Amino acid sequence: MIFENVLLASDFDGTLKNDEGIITDDVKAAIADFMSKGGKFTVCTGRIFQGFHLYNPEYINAPVLLGNGAMAYDYEKNEVIFNDAIGEEGLPAVKDVLSEFPNISIEFYNIDCVCAVNLNNHSEQHFTSQGINFKTIEKPEDAPLPWTKVMIAAHGCSQEVQNILENHPEINYLKTTGNYVEILKKGVDKGTGLLKLAKALECKKENTYSAGDGYNDVEMLVAAKAGFVPENGSSEALAVGKYITRSNNTGCIAHAIEILEDIYK
């Protein structure tokens, strides 16, 4: 049981899965071996509770980190471990965005209810692609609190929206060059979520590892004892990863576990 109380958390898309969206058999076998030796393996993803349908005890044996670290959910026991969600302090930022962009679509993710203001095709596809049931609302105040996260479909105005959010230190947002801008509770990211989950599982930081390929994985890679980054990961992730592994198409996580075998042998 060389991996007893060792936690490895992996980003899902681009790290655990290959570019075809598949967790290959060699990766599954490596994870099964890791778990058989006492290791705890889980996923840390931007998806939220309602949009994550990929739990499988074959390759996950710890609570899943959702909402980019805001929530941990135990799918085996069907219970929330923690949910660091946004309260009323998130309203001013959202209202300021709507003031500048009155027709922008904003998605609100409460654990019991997913809502959207100004629902457009982008948000509707965002929901339906993940099998999320949702309802439309007239104003942000109609979205039940707290919000695990808020997503702004900022197509064509992403940087302008981020400039507005920069003036709201009471919340956290994920800087991006993409079209979706994500708001989280202040102090919440994949890194804080990872360490909070490790504490709940009684895994010490020196036995806590992470793997990720994207800009939103940076905090998790830095927070862990060591971070694994696939060789085809983003420049932001590659800059902070301690170990560069094979690409996600050639067994990134299997390679990470091989490295852990050398560390703990």
C-alpha positions in Angstrom: 0.0 0.0 0.0 2.7 2.5 -1.0 0.1 5.1 -2.0 -1.9 5.0 1.2 -3.3 8.6 1.8 -1.7 9.8 -1.5 -4.2 12.0 -3.4 -3.9 12.6 -7.2 -6.4 15.0 -8.7 -6.6 15.4 -12.5 -8.2 17.8 -14.9 -10.6 16.0 -17.1 -10.5 17.3 -20.7 -7.0 17.6 -22.2 -5.4 15.7 -19.3 -7.2 12.5 -18.2 -9.0 12.2 -21.6 -7.4 12.2 -25.0 -8.3 14.6 -27.7 -11.1 12.2 -28.8 -12.7 12.4 -25.4 -11.7 8.9 -24.3 -9.9 7.6 -21.2 -7.8 4.9 -22.7 -7.4 1.4 -21.3 -3.8 1.9 -20.4 -4.7 5.0 -18.3 -7.5 3.2 -16.6 -5.2 0.3 -15.8 -2.6 2.7 -14.3 -5.3 4.4 -12.2 -6.6 1.0 -11.0 -3.1 0.0 -10.0 -2.6 3.3 -8.1 -5.9 2.8 -6.3 -5.1 -0.8 -5.4 -2.0 0.4 -3.6 -4.0 2.8 -1.4 -4.0 5.9 -3.7 -7.0 8.2 -3.9 -7.7 9.4 -7.5 -10.2 12.0 -8.5 -11.1 14.6 -11.1 -11.1 18.4 -10.8 -13.2 20.0 -13.5 -14.9 23.2 -14.3 -18.2 21.3 -14.8 -20.7 21.7 -12.1 -22.8 19.1 -10.2 -25.6 19.1 -12.7 -23.3 18.7 -15.7 -20.9 16.0 -14.5 -22.1 12.6 -15.6 -18.8 10.8 -15.8 -18.3 9.3 -12.4 -17.0 5.8 -12.5 -15.6 3.8 -9.6 -13.1 2.2 -12.0 -11.1 5.4 -12.1 -12.5 7.7 -9.4 -12.4 6.7 -5.7 -12.5 10.1 -4.0 -15.0 13.0 -4.1 -15.0 14.9 -7.4 -13.9 18.6 -7.4 -16.5 20.6 -9.4 -16.9 24.2 -10.4 -13.2 24.7 -10.7 -12.7 23.9 -7.0 -15.8 25.4 -5.6 -17.5 22.1 -4.7 -16.5 18.6 -3.7 -19.2 15.9 -4.2 -19.0 12.3 -3.2 -20.8 10.4 -5.9 -20.5 7.1 -4.1 -22.3 8.4 -1.1 -24.4 11.1 -3.0 -23.4 13.9 -0.7 -21.8 17.3 -0.8 -18.4 17.5 1.0 -18.2 21.3 0.6 -19.7 24.0 -1.5 -17.9 27.3 -1.4 -20.6 29.3 -3.3 -21.2 32.9 -4.0 -23.7 34.8 -1.9 -25.3 38.2 -2.3 -21.8 39.7 -2.7 -21.9 38.5 -6.3 -24.8 40.6 -7.3 -23.0 44.0 -7.8 -20.5 42.5 -10.3 -23.3 40.8 -12.3 -25.4 44.0 -12.3 -22.5 46.0 -13.5 -21.9 43.6 -16.4 -25.6 43.8 -17.3 -25.6 47.6 -17.1 -22.8 47.7 -19.7 -24.1 44.8 -21.8 -27.9 44.6 -21.2 -28.4 41.7 -23.5 -25.5 39.5 -22.4 -26.4 35.9 -21.4 -25.5 35.0 -17.8 -25.8 31.5 -16.3 -26.3 31.0 -12.5 -25.5 27.6 -11.0 -27.2 26.8 -7.7 -27.0 23.2 -6.5 -30.8 22.9 -6.8 -31.5 25.2 -9.7 -29.7 26.4 -12.9 -31.0 29.7 -14.4 -30.1 32.1 -17.1 -30.7 35.8 -17.8 -31.0 36.7 -21.5 -30.7 33.1 -22.6 -29.1 32.9 -26.0 -28.0 30.1 -28.3 -24.5 29.9 -26.7 -25.9 29.4 -23.2 -28.7 27.1 -24.4 -26.1 24.9 -26.1 -23.9 25.1 -23.0 -26.7 23.6 -21.0 -28.0 21.0 -23.4 -24.5 19.7 -24.3 -24.1 18.8 -20.6 -27.6 17.6 -20.0 -28.4 20.4 -17.6 -32.0 21.3 -16.9 -32.5 25.1 -16.6 -35.0 27.9 -16.5 -35.0 31.4 -17.7 -35.3 34.4 -15.3 -35.8 38.1 -15.7 -33.1 39.4 -13.4 -30.1 38.1 -11.4 -32.1 38.6 -8.1 -34.4 35.8 -9.3 -31.6 33.2 -9.4 -31.6 31.3 -6.1 -28.6 31.8 -3.9 -25.9 30.7 -3.3 -24.3 30.2 -6.7 -21.5 27.6 -7.0 -20.4 29.6 -10.0 -21.6 32.1 -12.6 -20.8 31.9 -16.3 -21.0 34.9 -18.6 -21.4 34.1 -22.3 -19.2 37.1 -23.3 -18.9 36.3 -27.0 -17.3 39.3 -28.6 -16.8 41.3 -25.4 -14.8 38.9 -23.1 -12.0 41.4 -22.3 -14.5 44.2 -21.7 -16.4 42.0 -19.2 -13.2 41.0 -17.5 -12.3 44.7 -17.1 -15.6 45.3 -15.3 -15.0 42.3 -13.0 -11.5 43.6 -12.2 -13.2 46.4 -10.3 -15.0 43.9 -8.0 -12.5 42.4 -5.5 -15.3 40.9 -3.6 -15.5 38.0 -6.1 -13.0 35.9 -8.0 -13.1 35.5 -11.8 -11.0 33.3 -14.1 -9.0 35.4 -16.5 -9.4 34.0 -20.0 -8.9 34.7 -23.7 -12.1 32.6 -24.4 -15.7 33.6 -24.7 -16.9 32.4 -21.4 -16.0 34.4 -18.3 -16.4 32.5 -15.0 -17.1 34.1 -11.6 -16.3 32.2 -8.4 -16.5 33.0 -4.7 -13.6 35.1 -3.6 -10.6 32.9 -2.7 -11.9 29.9 -4.6 -10.0 28.2 -7.3 -8.8 24.7 -8.2 -5.9 25.1 -5.8 -7.9 26.0 -2.7 -10.4 23.2 -3.6 -7.6 20.6 -3.9 -6.2 21.5 -0.5 -9.6 21.6 1.2 -10.4 18.1 -0.3 -7.0 16.8 0.8 -7.7 18.0 4.4 -11.2 16.3 4.3 -9.6 13.1 3.2 -6.8 13.4 5.8 -4.1 13.5 3.1 -1.1 15.7 3.9 0.0 18.3 1.4 3.3 16.5 0.9 1.1 13.6 -0.4 -1.2 15.7 -2.6 -0.6 15.9 -6.3 -2.4 17.3 -9.3 -2.4 17.1 -13.1 -3.7 19.7 -15.6 -3.2 21.3 -18.9 -5.0 24.6 -18.9 -4.8 28.2 -17.5 -7.5 27.3 -15.0 -5.3 24.5 -13.6 -2.4 26.7 -12.6 -3.5 27.3 -9.0 -4.0 23.5 -8.6 -0.6 22.7 -10.0 1.1 25.2 -7.7 -0.9 24.2 -4.6 0.0 20.6 -4.8 3.3 19.0 -3.6 4.0 18.6 -7.4 2.1 19.2 -10.5 2.1 17.1 -13.7 1.5 18.8 -17.0 1.1 17.0 -20.4 3.7 18.0 -22.9 0.9 19.5 -25.1 -0.5 21.5 -22.3 -0.9 25.3 -22.3 2.0 27.6 -21.9 0.6 28.8 -18.5 0.4 25.2 -17.2 3.8 24.2 -18.6 5.4 27.2 -16.9 4.4 25.9 -13.4 4.4 22.1 -13.7 7.1 20.3 -11.8 6.9 17.3 -14.1 6.2 17.3 -17.8 4.6 14.1 -18.9 3.6 12.4 -22.1 0.7 14.1 -23.9 -2.9 13.4 -23.0 -3.0 11.4 -26.2 -0.2 9.1 -25.1 -1.1 8.5 -21.4 -0.4 11.6 -19.4 -1.9 10.2 -16.2 -0.3 6.8 -16.7 3.1 8.6 -16.9 2.3 10.6 -13.8 1.6 7.4 -11.9 4.9 6.0 -13.2 6.7 9.0 -11.7 4.8 8.6 -8.4 5.9 4.9 -8.4 9.5 6.1 -8.5 8.9 8.7 -5.8 7.3 6.3 -3.3 9.1 3.0 -4.0 
